[in-house]
Amino acid sequence: MRKSPRIGEERPFMIEEELRGFSNSVTIEHIDEATDIVTTRFIDKNGYPIRIFVRQRGSQYYLFNEKARIFRHEKIGRWGHNETKDRFKEILRRFDVYHINGEISTEATKDNLPARLRNLLQALIVLDATF
């Protein structure tokens, strides 16, 4: 049986090692002066890791999915059922991301970059699983 730490005594978080391993599984690759690629440990339907590009534009950041994984209208049923399009739009709204020219994207500031990156990643995971 583990002893509880005394008041004022520091103890490691129960899942500290697991979380450290999780954060270490994300890699960042510097492409050019204004662009980085974040490669996650999450795998898409085709077995490839989900990657997000982060491009700095002045004091803003533009986050978007990899060009090879563009969500084309054919994939979501441009001429198909309204239910499919509605589901697609609902996922975009839920994560506050956009679908422009096939890219799933969002914008961020320095302060909200981690949250916006997480939102985009979550949207890409859900979209990949749904469509």
Secondary structure, DSSP 4 states (H G I P E B T S, - for coil): -PPPPPTT-----TTHHHHHHHHHT-EEEEEETTEEEEEEEEE-TTSPEEEEEEEEETTEEEEEE-GGG---HHHHTTTS-HHHHHHHHHHHHHHT-EEETTEEEEEE-TTTHHHHHHHHHHHHHHHHHH-
